[in-house]
Amino acid sequence: MRSVSEPFPADASSGTGTDLRVIRTDRLQLVPYTTAHARRLLDGDPHDDTWAPGYPTDDELDVARMYLSLIRSHGDPTPFAPYVIRLDRDERAIGGFGFFGPPDDDGFVEFG
């Protein structure tokens, strides 16, 4: 498996004003959440995004709510924020991945 990080332009509603990072493997992309993505999930409307059947799951909707709440309270947690898992071949969203916070004092992170 190869892993490459490349610049990913933040959408205007992300509020970061900086590039985000996409992590690529041979088959997948891990794309950092943006506020626009979280809102699309909660609206149930992909707009111009492509979602696989069954996406988003109820868990993913919970993550979107938590993410927007975290943004309001503490600012953007990127890079230790949720990520959308996309198929590399067609960029369909198929799931999510996220951290439970930044590294602890020993440098360990928890993710799921």
N, CA, C and O atoms as a GROMACS GRO file, in nm:
protein
  448
    1MET      N    1   0.085  -0.118   0.000
    1MET     CA    2   0.000   0.000   0.000
    1MET      C    3   0.089   0.123   0.000
    1MET      O    4   0.184   0.132   0.078
    2ARG      N    5   0.059   0.217  -0.087
    2ARG     CA    6   0.133   0.342  -0.085
    2ARG      C    7   0.047   0.447  -0.018
    2ARG      O    8  -0.076   0.440  -0.023
    3SER      N    9   0.108   0.542   0.044
    3SER     CA   10   0.036   0.651   0.105
    3SER      C   11   0.100   0.781   0.062
    3SER      O   12   0.219   0.803   0.084
    4VAL      N   13   0.022   0.867   0.002
    4VAL     CA   14   0.072   0.994  -0.046
    4VAL      C   15  -0.022   1.103   0.004
    4VAL      O   16  -0.144   1.088  -0.004
    5SER      N   17   0.034   1.208   0.054
    5SER     CA   18  -0.046   1.321   0.097
    5SER      C   19  -0.030   1.431  -0.005
    5SER      O   20   0.082   1.462  -0.047
    6GLU      N   21  -0.140   1.490  -0.046
    6GLU     CA   22  -0.133   1.597  -0.145
    6GLU      C   23  -0.224   1.710  -0.104
    6GLU      O   24  -0.320   1.687  -0.030
    7PRO      N   25  -0.197   1.832  -0.150
    7PRO     CA   26  -0.284   1.943  -0.115
    7PRO      C   27  -0.428   1.920  -0.162
    7PRO      O   28  -0.450   1.863  -0.269
    8PHE      N   29  -0.521   1.962  -0.083
    8PHE     CA   30  -0.662   1.953  -0.116
    8PHE      C   31  -0.723   2.087  -0.080
    8PHE      O   32  -0.726   2.121   0.038
    9PRO      N   33  -0.770   2.165  -0.177
    9PRO     CA   34  -0.820   2.299  -0.145
    9PRO      C   35  -0.944   2.292  -0.057
    9PRO      O   36  -1.038   2.218  -0.085
   10ALA      N   37  -0.942   2.370   0.050
   10ALA     CA   38  -1.058   2.379   0.139
   10ALA      C   39  -1.170   2.449   0.065
   10ALA      O   40  -1.145   2.543  -0.011
   11ASP      N   41  -1.294   2.405   0.087
   11ASP     CA   42  -1.404   2.478   0.025
   11ASP      C   43  -1.428   2.606   0.104
   11ASP      O   44  -1.383   2.620   0.218
   12ALA      N   45  -1.498   2.698   0.043
   12ALA     CA   46  -1.513   2.830   0.102
   12ALA      C   47  -1.580   2.827   0.238
   12ALA      O   48  -1.556   2.915   0.321
   13SER      N   49  -1.665   2.727   0.263
   13SER     CA   50  -1.737   2.725   0.390
   13SER      C   51  -1.661   2.651   0.499
   13SER      O   52  -1.712   2.640   0.611
   14SER      N   53  -1.541   2.600   0.469
   14SER     CA   54  -1.469   2.526   0.573
   14SER      C   55  -1.415   2.618   0.679
   14SER      O   56  -1.392   2.575   0.792
   15GLY      N   57  -1.394   2.745   0.645
   15GLY     CA   58  -1.348   2.839   0.744
   15GLY      C   59  -1.200   2.828   0.775
   15GLY      O   60  -1.150   2.903   0.860
   16THR      N   61  -1.126   2.738   0.710
   16THR     CA   62  -0.986   2.721   0.744
   16THR      C   63  -0.897   2.818   0.670
   16THR      O   64  -0.798   2.865   0.725
   17GLY      N   65  -0.930   2.850   0.544
   17GLY     CA   66  -0.848   2.937   0.465
   17GLY      C   67  -0.715   2.874   0.427
   17GLY      O   68  -0.628   2.943   0.373
   18THR      N   69  -0.697   2.746   0.453
   18THR     CA   70  -0.572   2.678   0.420
   18THR      C   71  -0.602   2.552   0.342
   18THR      O   72  -0.717   2.508   0.334
   19ASP      N   73  -0.496   2.494   0.285
   19ASP     CA   74  -0.512   2.365   0.218
   19ASP      C   75  -0.530   2.255   0.320
   19ASP      O   76  -0.469   2.257   0.427
   20LEU      N   77  -0.612   2.161   0.288
   20LEU     CA   78  -0.629   2.042   0.368
   20LEU      C   79  -0.546   1.931   0.306
   20LEU      O   80  -0.486   1.954   0.201
   21ARG      N   81  -0.541   1.815   0.364
   21ARG     CA   82  -0.462   1.705   0.312
   21ARG      C   83  -0.549   1.587   0.277
   21ARG      O   84  -0.639   1.548   0.352
   22VAL      N   85  -0.521   1.531   0.160
   22VAL     CA   86  -0.583   1.406   0.117
   22VAL      C   87  -0.477   1.298   0.131
   22VAL      O   88  -0.364   1.315   0.085
   23ILE      N   89  -0.514   1.189   0.193
   23ILE     CA   90  -0.425   1.074   0.205
   23ILE      C   91  -0.473   0.971   0.105
   23ILE      O   92  -0.590   0.933   0.107
   24ARG      N   93  -0.384   0.925   0.019
   24ARG     CA   94  -0.421   0.830  -0.087
   24ARG      C   95  -0.353   0.696  -0.065
   24ARG      O   96  -0.237   0.689  -0.023
   25THR      N   97  -0.428   0.591  -0.093
   25THR     CA   98  -0.372   0.456  -0.102
   25THR      C   99  -0.394   0.411  -0.245
   25THR      O  100  -0.435   0.490  -0.330
   26ASP      N  101  -0.368   0.285  -0.272
   26ASP     CA  102  -0.390   0.234  -0.408
   26ASP      C  103  -0.537   0.239  -0.451
   26ASP      O  104  -0.566   0.250  -0.570
   27ARG      N  105  -0.629   0.232  -0.354
   27ARG     CA  106  -0.772   0.226  -0.389
   27ARG      C  107  -0.857   0.334  -0.324
   27ARG      O  108  -0.970   0.356  -0.366
   28LEU      N  109  -0.805   0.401  -0.221
   28LEU     CA  110  -0.888   0.492  -0.143
   28LEU      C  111  -0.826   0.630  -0.129
   28LEU      O  112  -0.706   0.650  -0.148
   29GLN      N  113  -0.914   0.724  -0.096
   29GLN     CA  114  -0.873   0.858  -0.057
   29GLN      C  115  -0.934   0.886   0.080
   29GLN      O  116  -1.053   0.859   0.100
   30LEU      N  117  -0.856   0.938   0.172
   30LEU     CA  118  -0.908   0.988   0.299
   30LEU      C  119  -0.906   1.139   0.289
   30LEU      O  120  -0.799   1.201   0.286
   31VAL      N  121  -1.025   1.198   0.283
   31VAL     CA  122  -1.039   1.342   0.259
   31VAL      C  123  -1.092   1.408   0.386
   31VAL      O  124  -1.196   1.368   0.437
   32PRO      N  125  -1.021   1.510   0.438
   32PRO     CA  126  -1.068   1.575   0.560
   32PRO      C  127  -1.209   1.632   0.542
   32PRO      O  128  -1.243   1.684   0.436
   33TYR      N  129  -1.289   1.622   0.647
   33TYR     CA  130  -1.420   1.684   0.649
   33TYR      C  131  -1.407   1.834   0.629
   33TYR      O  132  -1.306   1.895   0.663
   34THR      N  133  -1.509   1.891   0.573
   34THR     CA  134  -1.529   2.035   0.572
   34THR      C  135  -1.667   2.061   0.629
   34THR      O  136  -1.749   1.970   0.638
   35THR      N  137  -1.692   2.185   0.667
   35THR     CA  138  -1.826   2.217   0.717
   35THR      C  139  -1.930   2.194   0.608
   35THR      O  140  -2.042   2.151   0.638
   36ALA      N  141  -1.895   2.222   0.483
   36ALA     CA  142  -1.990   2.202   0.373
   36ALA      C  143  -2.026   2.054   0.361
   36ALA      O  144  -2.143   2.021   0.340
   37HIS      N  145  -1.928   1.964   0.372
   37HIS     CA  146  -1.957   1.821   0.364
   37HIS      C  147  -2.048   1.778   0.479
   37HIS      O  148  -2.145   1.706   0.457
   38ALA      N  149  -2.017   1.823   0.599
   38ALA     CA  150  -2.099   1.787   0.716
   38ALA      C  151  -2.243   1.836   0.697
   38ALA      O  152  -2.337   1.764   0.730
   39ARG      N  153  -2.259   1.955   0.645
   39ARG     CA  154  -2.396   2.007   0.623
   39ARG      C  155  -2.469   1.928   0.515
   39ARG      O  156  -2.589   1.902   0.528
   40ARG      N  157  -2.397   1.888   0.408
   40ARG     CA  158  -2.461   1.805   0.305
   40ARG      C  159  -2.509   1.673   0.364
   40ARG      O  160  -2.618   1.626   0.333
   41LEU      N  161  -2.427   1.613   0.450
   41LEU     CA  162  -2.468   1.488   0.514
   41LEU      C  163  -2.597   1.508   0.592
   41LEU      O  164  -2.692   1.431   0.578
   42LEU      N  165  -2.600   1.613   0.674
   42LEU     CA  166  -2.717   1.636   0.759
   42LEU      C  167  -2.839   1.678   0.678
   42LEU      O  168  -2.952   1.652   0.720
   43ASP      N  169  -2.818   1.743   0.564
   43ASP     CA  170  -2.929   1.779   0.475
   43ASP      C  171  -2.980   1.657   0.398
   43ASP      O  172  -3.092   1.659   0.345
   44GLY      N  173  -2.898   1.550   0.392
   44GLY     CA  174  -2.936   1.432   0.316
   44GLY      C  175  -2.932   1.455   0.167
   44GLY      O  176  -2.996   1.382   0.090
   45ASP      N  177  -2.856   1.556   0.124
   45ASP     CA  178  -2.850   1.592  -0.017
   45ASP      C  179  -2.703   1.603  -0.057
   45ASP      O  180  -2.633   1.693  -0.010
   46PRO      N  181  -2.656   1.515  -0.144
   46PRO     CA  182  -2.515   1.520  -0.181
   46PRO      C  183  -2.478   1.640  -0.267
   46PRO      O  184  -2.359   1.665  -0.289
   47HIS      N  185  -2.575   1.715  -0.315
   47HIS     CA  186  -2.550   1.827  -0.407
   47HIS      C  187  -2.466   1.774  -0.523
   47HIS      O  188  -2.513   1.689  -0.599
   48ASP      N  189  -2.343   1.822  -0.539
   48ASP     CA  190  -2.260   1.774  -0.650
   48ASP      C  191  -2.163   1.664  -0.608
   48ASP      O  192  -2.077   1.624  -0.686
   49ASP      N  193  -2.177   1.614  -0.487
   49ASP     CA  194  -2.094   1.506  -0.435
   49ASP      C  195  -2.150   1.372  -0.484
   49ASP      O  196  -2.266   1.365  -0.526
   50THR      N  197  -2.071   1.266  -0.478
   50THR     CA  198  -2.116   1.134  -0.518
   50THR      C  199  -2.109   1.041  -0.397
   50THR      O  200  -2.003   1.025  -0.337
   51TRP      N  201  -2.221   0.981  -0.361
   51TRP     CA  202  -2.228   0.893  -0.245
   51TRP      C  203  -2.260   0.752  -0.291
   51TRP      O  204  -2.342   0.732  -0.380
   52ALA      N  205  -2.194   0.654  -0.231
   52ALA     CA  206  -2.225   0.514  -0.258
   52ALA      C  207  -2.358   0.480  -0.191
   52ALA      O  208  -2.398   0.546  -0.096
   53PRO      N  209  -2.427   0.376  -0.239
   53PRO     CA  210  -2.551   0.333  -0.173
   53PRO      C  211  -2.523   0.303  -0.025
   53PRO      O  212  -2.423   0.238   0.008
   54GLY      N  213  -2.611   0.349   0.062
   54GLY     CA  214  -2.596   0.325   0.205
   54GLY      C  215  -2.516   0.431   0.278
   54GLY      O  216  -2.506   0.428   0.401
   55TYR      N  217  -2.458   0.526   0.203
   55TYR     CA  218  -2.385   0.636   0.265
   55TYR      C  219  -2.473   0.759   0.263
   55TYR      O  220  -2.535   0.786   0.160
   56PRO      N  221  -2.480   0.834   0.369
   56PRO     CA  222  -2.413   0.818   0.497
   56PRO      C  223  -2.488   0.726   0.590
   56PRO      O  224  -2.610   0.712   0.582
   57THR      N  225  -2.415   0.663   0.679
   57THR     CA  226  -2.476   0.580   0.783
   57THR      C  227  -2.521   0.670   0.898
   57THR      O  228  -2.485   0.788   0.903
   58ASP      N  229  -2.598   0.614   0.991
   58ASP     CA  230  -2.639   0.691   1.109
   58ASP      C  231  -2.517   0.737   1.189
   58ASP      O  232  -2.515   0.849   1.239
   59ASP      N  233  -2.416   0.651   1.200
   59ASP     CA  234  -2.294   0.689   1.271
   59ASP      C  235  -2.227   0.809   1.206
   59ASP      O  236  -2.177   0.898   1.274
   60GLU      N  237  -2.226   0.810   1.073
   60GLU     CA  238  -2.163   0.921   1.000
   60GLU      C  239  -2.239   1.052   1.025
   60GLU      O  240  -2.178   1.158   1.031
   61LEU      N  241  -2.370   1.044   1.038
   61LEU     CA  242  -2.449   1.164   1.069
   61LEU      C  243  -2.416   1.215   1.209
   61LEU      O  244  -2.409   1.336   1.230
   62ASP      N  245  -2.395   1.124   1.304
   62ASP     CA  246  -2.354   1.163   1.438
   62ASP      C  247  -2.219   1.234   1.435
   62ASP      O  248  -2.199   1.335   1.503
   63VAL      N  249  -2.127   1.181   1.355
   63VAL     CA  250  -1.995   1.243   1.341
   63VAL      C  251  -2.008   1.383   1.283
   63VAL      O  252  -1.941   1.476   1.329
   64ALA      N  253  -2.094   1.400   1.184
   64ALA     CA  254  -2.114   1.533   1.123
   64ALA      C  255  -2.165   1.632   1.227
   64ALA      O  256  -2.118   1.746   1.232
   65ARG      N  257  -2.260   1.590   1.310
   65ARG     CA  258  -2.312   1.678   1.416
   65ARG      C  259  -2.201   1.715   1.515
   65ARG      O  260  -2.186   1.832   1.551
   66MET      N  261  -2.124   1.615   1.558
   66MET     CA  262  -2.015   1.641   1.652
   66MET      C  263  -1.910   1.733   1.592
   66MET      O  264  -1.859   1.823   1.659
   67TYR      N  265  -1.878   1.711   1.465
   67TYR     CA  266  -1.778   1.792   1.396
   67TYR      C  267  -1.822   1.938   1.392
   67TYR      O  268  -1.744   2.027   1.425
   68LEU      N  269  -1.946   1.964   1.353
   68LEU     CA  270  -1.994   2.102   1.346
   68LEU      C  271  -1.997   2.166   1.484
   68LEU      O  272  -1.967   2.285   1.497
   69SER      N  273  -2.032   2.091   1.586
   69SER     CA  274  -2.031   2.142   1.723
   69SER      C  275  -1.888   2.176   1.767
   69SER      O  276  -1.865   2.279   1.829
   70LEU      N  277  -1.795   2.089   1.733
   70LEU     CA  278  -1.654   2.112   1.767
   70LEU      C  279  -1.600   2.236   1.698
   70LEU      O  280  -1.528   2.315   1.758
   71ILE      N  281  -1.636   2.254   1.572
   71ILE     CA  282  -1.594   2.373   1.497
   71ILE      C  283  -1.644   2.499   1.566
   71ILE      O  284  -1.570   2.595   1.583
   72ARG      N  285  -1.772   2.497   1.606
   72ARG     CA  286  -1.830   2.615   1.672
   72ARG      C  287  -1.761   2.644   1.805
   72ARG      O  288  -1.738   2.760   1.839
   73SER      N  289  -1.729   2.540   1.880
   73SER     CA  290  -1.674   2.558   2.014
   73SER      C  291  -1.523   2.582   2.017
   73SER      O  292  -1.474   2.664   2.096
   74HIS      N  293  -1.448   2.512   1.931
   74HIS     CA  294  -1.303   2.512   1.944
   74HIS      C  295  -1.227   2.541   1.815
   74HIS      O  296  -1.104   2.547   1.817
   75GLY      N  297  -1.294   2.559   1.704
   75GLY     CA  298  -1.227   2.579   1.577
   75GLY      C  299  -1.201   2.447   1.506
   75GLY      O  300  -1.240   2.340   1.552
   76ASP      N  301  -1.135   2.458   1.393
   76ASP     CA  302  -1.111   2.342   1.307
   76ASP      C  303  -1.007   2.249   1.368
   76ASP      O  304  -0.895   2.291   1.397
   77PRO      N  305  -1.043   2.121   1.389
   77PRO     CA  306  -0.950   2.025   1.450
   77PRO      C  307  -0.856   1.957   1.351
   77PRO      O  308  -0.778   1.870   1.392
   78THR      N  309  -0.860   1.994   1.222
   78THR     CA  310  -0.775   1.931   1.121
   78THR      C  311  -0.630   1.947   1.162
   78THR      O  312  -0.591   2.057   1.202
   79PRO      N  313  -0.547   1.845   1.155
   79PRO     CA  314  -0.564   1.718   1.085
   79PRO      C  315  -0.628   1.609   1.170
   79PRO      O  316  -0.649   1.498   1.121
   80PHE      N  317  -0.658   1.637   1.298
   80PHE     CA  318  -0.716   1.533   1.385
   80PHE      C  319  -0.867   1.544   1.389
   80PHE      O  320  -0.928   1.551   1.495
   81ALA      N  321  -0.925   1.545   1.271
   81ALA     CA  322  -1.068   1.560   1.251
   81ALA      C  323  -1.119   1.437   1.176
   81ALA      O  324  -1.041   1.348   1.143
   82PRO      N  325  -1.249   1.430   1.149
   82PRO     CA  326  -1.301   1.319   1.068
   82PRO      C  327  -1.256   1.331   0.923
   82PRO      O  328  -1.228   1.440   0.872
   83TYR      N  329  -1.251   1.216   0.858
   83TYR     CA  330  -1.218   1.207   0.716
   83TYR      C  331  -1.327   1.128   0.645
   83TYR      O  332  -1.384   1.035   0.702
   84VAL      N  333  -1.355   1.166   0.522
   84VAL     CA  334  -1.445   1.090   0.435
   84VAL      C  335  -1.360   0.988   0.361
   84VAL      O  336  -1.255   1.023   0.307
   85ILE      N  337  -1.404   0.864   0.358
   85ILE     CA  338  -1.334   0.761   0.281
   85ILE      C  339  -1.400   0.754   0.144
   85ILE      O  340  -1.520   0.731   0.132
   86ARG      N  341  -1.318   0.776   0.040
   86ARG     CA  342  -1.368   0.776  -0.097
   86ARG      C  343  -1.293   0.671  -0.179
   86ARG      O  344  -1.174   0.647  -0.158
   87LEU      N  345  -1.366   0.609  -0.271
   87LEU     CA  346  -1.301   0.520  -0.367
   87LEU      C  347  -1.220   0.605  -0.463
   87LEU      O  348  -1.271   0.706  -0.514
   88ASP      N  349  -1.098   0.568  -0.488
   88ASP     CA  350  -1.011   0.648  -0.573
   88ASP      C  351  -1.060   0.652  -0.718
   88ASP      O  352  -1.047   0.754  -0.785
   89ARG      N  353  -1.117   0.541  -0.765
   89ARG     CA  354  -1.153   0.533  -0.908
   89ARG      C  355  -1.265   0.627  -0.948
   89ARG      O  356  -1.267   0.675  -1.061
   90ASP      N  357  -1.359   0.656  -0.858
   90ASP     CA  358  -1.470   0.744  -0.895
   90ASP      C  359  -1.506   0.847  -0.788
   90ASP      O  360  -1.601   0.924  -0.803
   91GLU      N  361  -1.429   0.849  -0.680
   91GLU     CA  362  -1.444   0.946  -0.571
   91GLU      C  363  -1.577   0.936  -0.496
   91GLU      O  364  -1.618   1.031  -0.430
   92ARG      N  365  -1.646   0.819  -0.507
   92ARG     CA  366  -1.769   0.800  -0.430
   92ARG      C  367  -1.736   0.790  -0.282
   92ARG      O  368  -1.642   0.720  -0.244
   93ALA      N  369  -1.812   0.860  -0.198
   93ALA     CA  370  -1.798   0.850  -0.053
   93ALA      C  371  -1.857   0.717  -0.009
   93ALA      O  372  -1.971   0.685  -0.042
   94ILE      N  373  -1.779   0.640   0.067
   94ILE     CA  374  -1.825   0.508   0.112
   94ILE      C  375  -1.825   0.492   0.263
   94ILE      O  376  -1.879   0.395   0.314
   95GLY      N  377  -1.766   0.586   0.336
   95GLY     CA  378  -1.759   0.574   0.481
   95GLY      C  379  -1.680   0.686   0.543
   95GLY      O  380  -1.652   0.788   0.480
   96GLY      N  381  -1.644   0.664   0.669
   96GLY     CA  382  -1.571   0.766   0.741
   96GLY      C  383  -1.463   0.709   0.831
   96GLY      O  384  -1.461   0.590   0.861
   97PHE      N  385  -1.375   0.796   0.872
   97PHE     CA  386  -1.262   0.763   0.958
   97PHE      C  387  -1.235   0.887   1.041
   97PHE      O  388  -1.244   0.999   0.991
   98GLY      N  389  -1.203   0.869   1.167
   98GLY     CA  390  -1.174   0.987   1.246
   98GLY      C  391  -1.087   0.960   1.367
   98GLY      O  392  -1.072   0.846   1.411
   99PHE      N  393  -1.032   1.067   1.418
   99PHE     CA  394  -0.952   1.064   1.539
   99PHE      C  395  -1.040   1.101   1.657
   99PHE      O  396  -1.139   1.172   1.642
  100PHE      N  397  -1.003   1.052   1.775
  100PHE     CA  398  -1.074   1.088   1.896
  100PHE      C  399  -1.004   1.204   1.966
  100PHE      O  400  -1.025   1.228   2.085
  101GLY      N  401  -0.921   1.275   1.893
  101GLY     CA  402  -0.850   1.391   1.944
  101GLY      C  403  -0.705   1.388   1.898
  101GLY      O  404  -0.662   1.295   1.830
  102PRO      N  405  -0.630   1.493   1.936
  102PRO     CA  406  -0.489   1.499   1.899
  102PRO      C  407  -0.407   1.398   1.978
  102PRO      O  408  -0.458   1.335   2.071
  103PRO      N  409  -0.280   1.383   1.944
  103PRO     CA  410  -0.195   1.289   2.018
  103PRO      C  411  -0.188   1.322   2.167
  103PRO      O  412  -0.192   1.439   2.205
  104ASP      N  413  -0.177   1.219   2.249
  104ASP     CA  414  -0.162   1.242   2.392
  104ASP      C  415  -0.017   1.278   2.423
  104ASP      O  416   0.064   1.296   2.332
  105ASP      N  417   0.017   1.287   2.550
  105ASP     CA  418   0.151   1.328   2.591
  105ASP      C  419   0.260   1.232   2.544
  105ASP      O  420   0.376   1.270   2.532
  106ASP      N  421   0.221   1.106   2.517
  106ASP     CA  422   0.317   1.007   2.469
  106ASP      C  423   0.318   0.996   2.316
  106ASP      O  424   0.392   0.915   2.260
  107GLY      N  425   0.236   1.079   2.248
  107GLY     CA  426   0.234   1.079   2.102
  107GLY      C  427   0.139   0.980   2.041
  107GLY      O  428   0.143   0.957   1.920
  108PHE      N  429   0.051   0.918   2.122
  108PHE     CA  430  -0.044   0.820   2.070
  108PHE      C  431  -0.176   0.885   2.034
  108PHE      O  432  -0.221   0.979   2.099
  109VAL      N  433  -0.239   0.834   1.929
  109VAL     CA  434  -0.372   0.879   1.890
  109VAL      C  435  -0.466   0.760   1.888
  109VAL      O  436  -0.424   0.646   1.867
  110GLU      N  437  -0.593   0.788   1.909
  110GLU     CA  438  -0.697   0.686   1.897
  110GLU      C  439  -0.784   0.724   1.778
  110GLU      O  440  -0.820   0.841   1.761
  111PHE      N  441  -0.818   0.625   1.698
  111PHE     CA  442  -0.899   0.652   1.580
  111PHE      C  443  -0.999   0.540   1.558
  111PHE      O  444  -0.987   0.432   1.616
  112GLY      N  445  -1.097   0.567   1.475
  112GLY     CA  446  -1.196   0.466   1.446
  112GLY      C  447  -1.276   0.501   1.325
  112GLY      O  448  -1.366   0.425   1.286
   0.00000   0.00000   0.00000
